[in-house]
Amino acid sequence: MREEYLKEANKVIPDAGLLINVVSRRVKQLRHGNRPLVESLEKLNPEDIALREIIEGKISYETVES
């Protein structure tokens, strides 16, 4: 996982626990065959793809308030 992607994604989703959950869910989707929502000239691992998708605003999330 690239440190610079993690720092940028943390600006978008400042809650570390929520960021981990969003990334892990997206990584599972990518590993099960879902196509990436971002393009890259280099080969990225699923974790970096998920972080780039968050940075570029391609992934949305909701929090449930009780």
Backbone hydrogen bonds, N-H to C=O, Kabsch-Sander energy under -0.5 kcal/mol:
donor,donor_aa,acceptor,acceptor_aa,energy
6,L,2,R,-2.1
7,K,3,E,-2.3
8,E,4,E,-2.0
9,A,5,Y,-2.7
10,N,6,L,-1.9
11,K,7,K,-0.8
11,K,8,E,-0.7
12,V,8,E,-1.0
13,I,9,A,-2.7
16,A,14,P,-0.7
19,L,15,D,-2.6
20,I,16,A,-2.4
21,N,17,G,-2.0
22,V,18,L,-2.6
23,V,19,L,-2.6
24,S,20,I,-2.7
25,R,21,N,-2.2
26,R,22,V,-2.1
27,V,23,V,-2.7
28,K,24,S,-1.9
29,Q,25,R,-1.8
30,L,26,R,-2.6
31,R,27,V,-2.5
32,H,28,K,-1.2
33,G,30,L,-1.5
34,N,29,Q,-2.3
44,L,42,E,-0.6
49,I,45,N,-2.1
50,A,46,P,-2.4
51,L,47,E,-2.1
52,R,48,D,-2.6
53,E,49,I,-2.4
54,I,50,A,-1.9
55,I,51,L,-2.6
56,E,52,R,-2.5
57,G,54,I,-1.5
58,K,53,E,-2.8
59,I,53,E,-0.8
65,E,63,T,-0.6
